Amino acid sequence: MANSIFRNAMNRMVKARERQVSRYVNGALLSLDNETLKNLGTSREELRRKGATPCIF
């Protein structure tokens, strides 16, 4: 039982971190121009819909 509690906590932590990284990457992608985004197979609207955190460089 103890293993399942720790495994469940770890899985939730990993999923939360994956969502955070996804928002960060989407924010970085939003700094690219529309042509580059099109070549990558995405659009600004799609990235905004998925959620984005501003990336400051």
Secondary structure in CASP SS format (residue, H / E / C, confidence):
PFRMAT SS
TARGET T0000
AUTHOR 0000-0000-0000
METHOD secondary structure of the structure
MODEL  1
M C 1.00
A H 1.00
N H 1.00
S H 1.00
I H 1.00
F H 1.00
R H 1.00
N H 1.00
A H 1.00
M H 1.00
N H 1.00
R H 1.00
M H 1.00
V H 1.00
K H 1.00
A H 1.00
R H 1.00
E H 1.00
R H 1.00
Q H 1.00
V H 1.00
S H 1.00
R H 1.00
Y H 1.00
V H 1.00
N H 1.00
G H 1.00
A H 1.00
L H 1.00
L C 1.00
S C 1.00
L C 1.00
D C 1.00
N H 1.00
E H 1.00
T H 1.00
L H 1.00
K H 1.00
N H 1.00
L H 1.00
G C 1.00
T C 1.00
S C 1.00
R H 1.00
E H 1.00
E H 1.00
L H 1.00
R H 1.00
R H 1.00
K H 1.00
G C 1.00
A C 1.00
T C 1.00
P C 1.00
C C 1.00
I C 1.00
F C 1.00
END
